[in-house]
């Protein structure tokens, strides 16, 4: 498995294991002692396998030995002692991409993530070494036969490993700085749906997945967890209002007194006393909740919820990873004035991170909702020919180019003049 630039993210490394056929070994004590000396283990650790009444045994202390050790055992040239070259999975970036790539079992079969989904492409075909023996394990005078293995295919991802490393550092920093239970992040190309980086903490080492709980290894938070999006959801209300022409950001005004009455109650602005007289561009800049309640009311339940669903909320995005969540939205018939008001500024609903980044990308890329994906292509490593390649999948156009341009302008204004100043320059 490689990133978009060919950097190895998962590969199979050669390992050697010592096998013995007890029936073919005459001087069991000498053979056991010589092997034990080379493996730097106790005589009994080897002798218990060499002396068994079975057709073949794996020397446990002789699993995954290095080349130098294997060469010493091969030089003994003992009958009944065999070296079998195998492979095991190696993940150069540890937990950085574990939830995407997944892991394999002891037999190299994919058990989770892309290792599972694309197992039939990655596995290839095993080779064979055959020898012929009688029922006691004694080798017969028939030539051995050997069939070489066939390489599996190469999976190329949309991931950029340099961006991935940067994201991983930021996730670790956030965990440390805020003493948080978890952290997650996604970097996506808004014009294609390609996932350039994705990760979550706590992570796990795919080479030692047995040491982690199922909760950690099975939950890919960026596509699985749900959260209340809050002010980040206001981008959707803003885009919907501009598209429906229910607001003029420059000429329509709203006076924020610090709260707005809704269905007998009061919804408060985050700023005590409110923001006073504002244009609706300033409502956006100030992330003013009462102002967004007004925008929601102008749209009404049916129009607002139509756009929310058109932007992909409430359904899976279709990303090519297992375990994606749906999120939770109100049903139109169950939405009163309070539910409409809170939805307009992102409270009382539940979305997944992958839904959120996909929807926001559509709001600023010209109005195009793309299906996110992480697998770029499958390649034959021998011919380097592409077996198949994923292309950008445009699901639908939601808003006009002009509306999207205005959304971009408003969001840039939030960074330059409003509540997003901390993001300026990034």
C-alpha positions as CSV (number, residue, x, y, z in Angstrom):
1,X,0.0,0.0,0.0
2,X,1.5,3.3,-1.1
3,X,0.5,7.0,-0.8
4,X,-0.3,9.2,-3.8
5,X,3.4,9.8,-4.4
6,X,4.5,6.1,-4.1
7,X,5.7,6.3,-0.5
8,X,5.3,2.9,1.2
9,X,2.6,2.8,3.9
10,X,2.3,-1.0,4.3
11,X,4.5,-3.7,2.8
12,X,5.5,-7.3,3.3
13,X,9.0,-8.0,4.6
14,X,10.7,-11.3,4.3
15,X,11.0,-13.5,7.4
16,X,12.5,-17.0,7.9
17,X,11.1,-19.7,10.2
18,X,12.8,-23.0,11.2
19,X,10.8,-26.1,10.7
20,X,11.8,-29.7,11.6
21,X,10.5,-33.1,10.5
22,X,11.4,-35.2,13.6
23,X,11.3,-38.5,11.6
24,X,14.1,-37.4,9.4
25,X,16.5,-36.4,12.3
26,X,18.7,-39.2,13.6
27,X,20.9,-37.5,16.2
28,X,18.2,-35.5,17.9
29,X,20.3,-34.3,20.8
30,X,23.1,-33.0,18.6
31,X,20.8,-31.3,16.2
32,X,18.8,-29.7,19.0
33,X,22.0,-28.4,20.7
34,X,23.5,-27.0,17.6
35,X,20.2,-25.2,16.7
36,X,19.8,-23.9,20.2
37,X,23.3,-22.5,20.2
38,X,22.6,-20.5,17.0
39,X,19.2,-19.3,18.3
40,X,20.7,-18.4,21.7
41,X,18.0,-20.4,23.5
42,X,17.8,-23.3,25.9
43,X,18.4,-26.9,24.6
44,X,15.0,-27.9,25.7
45,X,13.3,-25.1,23.7
46,X,14.4,-27.0,20.6
47,X,14.6,-30.6,21.7
48,X,10.9,-30.7,22.7
49,X,10.0,-30.2,19.0
50,X,12.7,-32.4,17.5
51,X,11.7,-35.3,19.7
52,X,7.9,-35.2,18.9
53,X,6.1,-38.0,17.1
54,X,4.7,-35.8,14.4
55,X,5.2,-35.1,10.7
56,X,6.4,-31.4,11.0
57,X,7.0,-28.9,13.8
58,X,7.7,-25.2,13.9
59,X,10.6,-24.2,16.3
60,X,9.0,-21.4,18.2
61,X,12.3,-19.8,19.0
62,X,13.1,-20.0,15.3
63,X,10.3,-17.8,14.0
64,X,11.0,-14.6,12.2
65,X,14.8,-15.0,12.5
66,X,17.2,-12.7,10.6
67,X,19.2,-13.6,7.5
68,X,22.5,-14.1,9.4
69,X,20.9,-16.6,11.8
70,X,19.2,-18.4,8.9
71,X,22.4,-18.7,7.0
72,X,24.1,-20.4,10.1
73,X,21.3,-23.0,10.4
74,X,21.3,-23.6,6.6
75,X,25.1,-24.2,6.8
76,X,24.5,-27.2,9.2
77,X,22.8,-29.1,6.3
78,X,21.0,-31.4,8.7
79,X,18.4,-33.7,7.3
80,X,14.9,-32.9,8.7
81,X,15.8,-29.2,9.3
82,X,14.1,-26.8,6.9
83,X,14.1,-23.0,6.5
84,X,10.8,-21.6,5.2
85,X,10.9,-18.1,3.9
86,X,7.7,-16.2,4.6
87,X,6.5,-12.7,4.9
88,X,4.9,-10.5,7.5
89,X,3.3,-7.0,7.3
90,X,5.3,-4.0,8.1
91,X,3.8,-0.5,8.7
92,X,6.4,2.2,8.5
93,X,4.2,4.9,10.0
94,X,2.9,3.0,13.0
95,X,-0.4,4.3,14.3
96,X,-0.5,7.3,11.9
97,X,-2.8,5.5,9.3
98,X,-3.9,2.5,11.3
99,X,-7.6,3.1,11.2
100,X,-7.5,3.5,7.4
101,X,-5.1,0.8,6.4
102,X,-6.1,-1.7,9.1
103,X,-4.1,-4.8,9.9
104,X,-3.6,-8.5,9.0
105,X,-3.6,-11.6,11.1
106,X,-0.8,-14.1,11.7
107,X,-1.5,-15.7,8.3
108,X,-1.3,-12.3,6.5
109,X,-5.0,-12.2,5.9
110,X,-6.6,-8.8,6.1
111,X,-8.7,-8.3,9.2
112,X,-9.7,-4.7,9.1
113,X,-9.5,-1.5,7.1
114,X,-8.2,-1.5,3.6
115,X,-6.2,-4.6,4.4
116,X,-9.6,-6.4,4.7
117,X,-11.5,-4.6,2.0
118,X,-8.8,-5.1,-0.6
119,X,-7.4,-8.4,0.7
120,X,-8.0,-10.3,-2.6
121,X,-6.0,-7.7,-4.5
122,X,-3.1,-7.4,-2.0
123,X,-2.6,-11.1,-1.1
124,X,-1.3,-12.6,-4.4
125,X,-0.8,-16.3,-4.4
126,X,1.3,-18.4,-2.1
127,X,4.2,-20.5,-3.4
128,X,4.7,-24.2,-2.6
129,X,7.6,-26.4,-1.5
130,X,6.8,-30.1,-1.6
131,X,8.8,-33.1,-0.5
132,X,7.6,-36.7,-0.5
133,X,7.9,-38.9,2.6
134,X,6.5,-42.1,4.1
135,X,4.2,-42.3,7.1
136,X,7.1,-42.0,9.5
137,X,8.3,-38.8,7.9
138,X,11.3,-40.4,6.1
139,X,12.0,-38.6,2.9
140,X,11.5,-40.6,-0.3
141,X,13.8,-40.6,-3.3
142,X,11.5,-38.4,-5.3
143,X,12.6,-34.9,-6.4
144,X,11.2,-31.9,-4.4
145,X,8.9,-29.6,-6.3
146,X,8.8,-25.8,-6.0
147,X,6.2,-23.3,-7.2
148,X,7.2,-19.6,-6.7
149,X,4.8,-17.2,-5.2
150,X,3.0,-14.5,-7.1
151,X,3.0,-10.9,-5.9
152,X,-0.2,-9.2,-4.9
153,X,-1.2,-5.9,-6.5
154,X,-0.3,-2.5,-5.2
155,X,-2.9,-0.3,-3.6
156,X,-2.3,3.4,-4.2
157,X,-4.1,5.8,-1.9
158,X,-5.1,9.5,-2.2
159,X,-3.2,10.1,1.0
160,X,-0.2,12.5,1.0
161,X,2.1,11.1,3.7
162,X,3.7,14.5,4.4
163,X,0.3,16.0,5.1
164,X,-0.5,12.9,7.1
165,X,2.6,13.4,9.3
166,X,1.7,17.0,9.9
167,X,-1.9,16.1,10.9
168,X,-0.6,13.3,13.2
169,X,1.6,15.8,15.0
170,X,-1.3,18.2,15.5
171,X,-3.5,15.5,16.8
172,X,-0.9,14.5,19.3
173,X,-0.3,18.1,20.3
174,X,-4.0,18.6,20.8
175,X,-4.3,15.5,23.0
176,X,-1.4,16.8,25.1
177,X,-2.4,20.4,25.3
178,X,-6.1,19.9,26.2
179,X,-5.7,16.5,28.0
180,X,-8.5,15.3,25.7
181,X,-10.1,11.9,25.4
182,X,-9.7,11.9,21.6
183,X,-8.8,14.0,18.7
184,X,-9.4,13.7,15.0
185,X,-8.8,15.5,11.7
186,X,-9.4,15.2,8.0
187,X,-7.8,17.0,5.0
188,X,-9.7,16.7,1.8
189,X,-9.3,18.2,-1.7
190,X,-12.6,20.1,-2.0
191,X,-12.5,19.9,-5.8
192,X,-12.2,16.1,-6.1
193,X,-13.3,14.5,-2.8
194,X,-9.8,12.9,-2.4
195,X,-8.8,12.4,1.2
196,X,-5.3,13.7,1.6
197,X,-5.0,13.0,5.3
198,X,-7.2,11.4,8.0
199,X,-6.4,10.3,11.5
200,X,-7.7,10.0,15.0
201,X,-6.3,9.5,18.5
202,X,-6.1,7.3,20.4
203,X,-4.5,5.2,17.7
204,X,-3.0,1.8,17.7
205,X,0.0,0.0,16.2
206,X,-1.3,-2.3,13.5
207,X,1.7,-4.6,14.0
208,X,0.6,-5.3,17.6
209,X,-3.2,-4.8,17.3
210,X,-3.8,-7.6,19.8
211,X,-2.6,-5.3,22.6
212,X,-5.5,-2.8,22.0
213,X,-9.1,-2.9,22.9
214,X,-11.8,-3.5,20.2
215,X,-13.1,0.0,21.0
216,X,-9.8,1.6,19.9
217,X,-9.1,-0.5,16.8
218,X,-12.6,-0.7,15.4
219,X,-13.7,2.9,15.6
220,X,-12.5,5.1,12.8
221,X,-13.6,8.3,14.4
222,X,-13.6,10.6,11.4
223,X,-16.2,8.5,9.6
224,X,-17.9,6.9,12.6
225,X,-18.4,9.3,15.5
226,X,-21.2,11.9,15.6
227,X,-21.1,15.3,17.1
228,X,-23.1,18.5,17.4
229,X,-21.4,20.7,14.8
230,X,-22.3,24.1,16.3
231,X,-21.1,27.2,14.5
232,X,-19.3,25.2,11.8
233,X,-22.8,24.3,10.6
234,X,-23.7,27.9,10.0
235,X,-21.9,27.7,6.7
236,X,-24.8,25.5,5.4
237,X,-27.5,27.9,6.7
238,X,-25.5,30.8,5.1
239,X,-25.2,29.0,1.7
240,X,-28.9,28.0,1.7
241,X,-30.0,31.6,2.5
242,X,-27.8,33.1,-0.3
243,X,-29.0,30.5,-2.8
244,X,-32.6,31.2,-2.0
245,X,-32.1,34.9,-2.0
246,X,-33.7,35.3,1.4
247,X,-30.9,37.6,2.6
248,X,-28.7,40.4,1.2
249,X,-25.5,40.2,3.2
250,X,-24.6,43.8,2.6
251,X,-28.0,45.6,2.7
252,X,-30.1,43.6,5.1
253,X,-29.6,44.4,8.8
254,X,-30.3,42.8,12.2
255,X,-29.9,44.3,15.7
256,X,-28.7,41.8,18.2
257,X,-29.7,42.6,21.8
258,X,-28.1,39.4,23.2
259,X,-31.0,37.1,22.7
260,X,-34.0,36.2,20.6
261,X,-37.4,34.9,21.7
262,X,-38.4,31.5,20.3
263,X,-41.5,29.6,21.2
264,X,-41.8,31.2,24.7
265,X,-38.1,31.0,25.5
266,X,-35.0,32.9,24.8
267,X,-32.0,31.8,22.8
268,X,-28.9,33.8,23.7
269,X,-26.0,35.1,21.8
270,X,-22.5,34.0,22.9
271,X,-21.7,37.7,23.5
272,X,-23.3,39.1,26.6
273,X,-25.5,42.1,25.6
274,X,-25.3,41.1,21.9
275,X,-23.6,42.7,18.9
276,X,-26.0,45.5,18.3
277,X,-26.8,46.7,14.8
278,X,-25.2,44.6,12.1
279,X,-25.4,43.8,8.4
280,X,-25.9,40.1,7.8
281,X,-22.3,39.9,6.7
282,X,-21.4,41.1,10.2
283,X,-23.8,38.5,11.6
284,X,-21.7,35.9,9.8
285,X,-18.4,37.5,10.9
286,X,-19.6,37.6,14.5
287,X,-21.1,34.1,14.5
288,X,-24.2,35.6,16.0
289,X,-26.7,32.9,16.9
290,X,-29.8,35.1,17.0
291,X,-28.9,36.4,13.5
292,X,-28.8,32.8,12.3
293,X,-32.1,32.1,13.9
294,X,-33.5,34.9,11.7
295,X,-31.9,33.3,8.6
296,X,-33.4,29.9,9.5
297,X,-36.9,31.5,10.0
298,X,-36.7,33.2,6.6
299,X,-35.9,29.8,5.0
300,X,-38.5,27.8,6.9
301,X,-38.3,24.1,7.9
302,X,-38.8,22.6,4.4
303,X,-36.3,24.7,2.6
304,X,-33.6,24.5,5.3
305,X,-33.9,20.8,5.7
306,X,-33.9,20.2,1.9
307,X,-30.6,22.0,1.7
308,X,-29.2,20.2,4.7
309,X,-30.0,16.8,3.1
310,X,-28.8,18.0,-0.3
311,X,-25.4,18.8,1.4
312,X,-25.3,15.2,2.4
313,X,-26.3,15.2,6.1
314,X,-28.4,12.4,7.4
315,X,-27.0,9.8,5.0
316,X,-23.6,8.1,4.5
317,X,-21.2,9.9,2.2
318,X,-20.2,6.6,0.5
319,X,-16.5,6.9,1.4
320,X,-14.7,3.7,0.6
321,X,-14.0,2.7,4.2
322,X,-15.9,0.4,6.5
323,X,-17.9,1.6,9.5
324,X,-19.3,5.0,8.3
325,X,-22.1,6.5,10.4
326,X,-25.3,8.3,9.3
327,X,-25.7,11.2,11.8
328,X,-29.1,12.2,13.1
329,X,-31.4,14.9,11.8
330,X,-34.9,16.0,12.9
331,X,-37.8,14.8,10.8
332,X,-39.5,17.8,9.2
333,X,-42.8,17.0,10.8
334,X,-41.2,17.0,14.3
335,X,-39.6,20.4,13.9
336,X,-41.2,23.3,15.7
337,X,-39.9,26.9,16.0
338,X,-37.3,25.9,18.6
339,X,-35.9,23.0,16.5
340,X,-35.8,25.2,13.4
341,X,-33.9,27.9,15.3
342,X,-31.3,25.6,16.9
343,X,-30.7,23.7,13.7
344,X,-30.0,27.0,11.9
345,X,-26.9,27.5,14.1
346,X,-25.9,23.9,14.4
347,X,-27.3,22.6,17.7
348,X,-29.6,19.7,18.4
349,X,-28.5,17.8,15.3
350,X,-25.8,15.2,14.9
351,X,-23.3,14.8,12.0
352,X,-20.1,12.9,11.3
353,X,-16.8,14.6,10.6
354,X,-16.7,13.2,7.1
355,X,-20.2,14.6,6.3
356,X,-19.1,18.0,7.7
357,X,-16.0,18.4,5.6
358,X,-17.7,17.1,2.5
359,X,-20.6,19.5,2.9
360,X,-18.3,22.5,3.6
361,X,-16.2,21.6,0.6
362,X,-19.3,21.7,-1.6
363,X,-20.3,25.1,-0.1
364,X,-17.0,26.6,-1.2
365,X,-15.9,24.7,-4.4
366,X,-18.7,26.0,-6.6
367,X,-21.5,24.0,-5.1
368,X,-20.4,20.5,-6.1
369,X,-20.9,17.6,-3.6
370,X,-18.3,15.0,-4.3
371,X,-18.1,11.5,-2.8
372,X,-15.0,11.3,-0.7
373,X,-12.5,8.4,-1.3
374,X,-9.1,7.2,-0.1
375,X,-8.2,4.6,-2.8
376,X,-6.7,6.2,-5.9
377,X,-5.9,3.1,-7.9
378,X,-4.8,-0.6,-8.0
379,X,-1.5,-1.2,-9.8
380,X,0.2,-4.3,-11.1
381,X,3.7,-4.1,-9.5
382,X,5.3,-6.1,-12.3
383,X,4.1,-4.1,-15.3
384,X,3.2,-0.9,-13.4
385,X,-0.1,-0.9,-15.3
386,X,-3.2,0.4,-13.7
387,X,-5.8,-2.4,-13.1
388,X,-8.5,0.1,-12.1
389,X,-8.6,3.7,-11.0
390,X,-11.1,5.7,-8.9
391,X,-12.3,8.9,-10.4
392,X,-14.0,11.9,-8.7
393,X,-17.7,11.1,-8.3
394,X,-19.9,14.3,-8.5
395,X,-23.1,13.3,-6.7
396,X,-24.9,16.6,-7.4
397,X,-24.7,20.3,-7.7
398,X,-26.4,22.1,-4.7
399,X,-25.8,25.8,-5.1
400,X,-24.7,28.0,-7.9
401,X,-21.1,29.2,-8.6
402,X,-22.2,32.7,-7.6
403,X,-23.6,31.6,-4.3
404,X,-20.4,29.6,-3.6
405,X,-18.3,32.6,-4.4
406,X,-20.3,34.7,-1.9
407,X,-19.9,32.0,0.7
408,X,-16.1,32.0,0.2
409,X,-16.1,35.8,0.5
410,X,-18.1,35.7,3.7
411,X,-15.8,33.0,5.3
412,X,-12.7,35.0,4.3
413,X,-14.3,38.0,6.0
414,X,-14.9,35.9,9.2
415,X,-11.1,35.2,9.2
416,X,-10.1,38.8,8.4
417,X,-12.6,40.7,10.5
418,X,-14.5,38.3,12.8
419,X,-14.4,35.3,15.1
420,X,-12.0,33.3,12.9
421,X,-9.0,35.6,13.3
422,X,-7.0,32.8,14.9
423,X,-7.0,31.1,11.5
424,X,-5.6,34.1,9.6
425,X,-2.4,33.3,7.8
426,X,-2.9,29.5,8.0
